[in-house]
């Protein structure tokens, strides 16, 4: 995919100017708070049709009730005119003036991979953020997985509502949710285990051979149910039916306790995952520099796994996450990026950026929401 131009309207502090991009490398410089991240976020919205940070309302200029992104982009081997209008919970996408029958028809043809500063802290923050990161990656890897996640969330909410009934749950109604909940939970966990298996080997390779760190890395799943494995191999994927059976037995065994505490006590909503360096958890052992290197390796692995699975050259968004790396590591990270259109923000361009982009580098300077192309 390539984004040739963008006109943002009512999006955060961005001026409604037409921006024309390089098909290879785009570097956005400027002081903090001028709108560099906002530009990358607008591109993320355009491609993923969802926000990256904050609420939708926070993306809309004060005093307005919608934002609109008009763009020219190439995907599916053809150049198209795109228009995305977001107002409240409504998202209206037009491709060459016509709304697609289903949003997935568009999402199947495009791909964005991103690396924002907050992603560096995923390994150190609360489990719900790690679950969200992993589930989003699973949905990018296989678009139908969004339906699985939506179904699991709906069943979990309905089950918890029954458990919280004022006069106690209707046991027959609660039991009717057992199997659907167990099957949905199994699908979510199987997808997570499979993706961690794919990411694990690639992350270790990039961390040691690509970035040049010395530790052996591993990605482990931390389930709330002891009978769920911490990891699987690509040669031995998880058995979804077996996982569903484990969850079904667990929720039936925990019935009395769940009624007492009035919530679902086991399932992917209570799980976690971790990265280890030589068998020790990153969040309790690694230095700040090692955490950054570990997350770079994980994100680069994710970039490559998604690109290989989808067969689409992605739009790559990297928001000021290289500033604390030394020059040699910055160069290595650039060399490890998948081929595609790159948007990178920083105060100064990393060494080797123009060479990485084969000399095709556009440089924008951001000031007060106005992106001025200076090269």
Secondary structure as GFF3:
##gff-version 3
##sequence-region A 1 375
A	DSSP	beta_strand	2	9	.	.	.	ID=ss1
A	DSSP	beta_strand	18	20	.	.	.	ID=ss2
A	DSSP	beta_strand	25	29	.	.	.	ID=ss3
A	DSSP	alpha_helix	36	48	.	.	.	ID=ss4
A	DSSP	alpha_helix	56	59	.	.	.	ID=ss5
A	DSSP	beta_strand	67	75	.	.	.	ID=ss6
A	DSSP	beta_strand	78	87	.	.	.	ID=ss7
A	DSSP	beta_strand	90	95	.	.	.	ID=ss8
A	DSSP	alpha_helix	103	107	.	.	.	ID=ss9
A	DSSP	beta_strand	112	115	.	.	.	ID=ss10
A	DSSP	three_ten_helix	117	124	.	.	.	ID=ss11
A	DSSP	alpha_helix	127	141	.	.	.	ID=ss12
A	DSSP	alpha_helix	145	163	.	.	.	ID=ss13
A	DSSP	alpha_helix	171	176	.	.	.	ID=ss14
A	DSSP	alpha_helix	178	205	.	.	.	ID=ss15
A	DSSP	pi_helix	206	210	.	.	.	ID=ss16
A	DSSP	beta_strand	217	222	.	.	.	ID=ss17
A	DSSP	alpha_helix	240	253	.	.	.	ID=ss18
A	DSSP	alpha_helix	255	261	.	.	.	ID=ss19
A	DSSP	three_ten_helix	268	270	.	.	.	ID=ss20
A	DSSP	beta_strand	272	277	.	.	.	ID=ss21
A	DSSP	beta_strand	280	281	.	.	.	ID=ss22
A	DSSP	alpha_helix	282	285	.	.	.	ID=ss23
A	DSSP	alpha_helix	288	310	.	.	.	ID=ss24
A	DSSP	beta_strand	315	319	.	.	.	ID=ss25
A	DSSP	alpha_helix	327	336	.	.	.	ID=ss26
A	DSSP	beta_strand	341	345	.	.	.	ID=ss27
A	DSSP	alpha_helix	353	356	.	.	.	ID=ss28
A	DSSP	beta_strand	361	367	.	.	.	ID=ss29
A	DSSP	beta_strand	370	373	.	.	.	ID=ss30
###
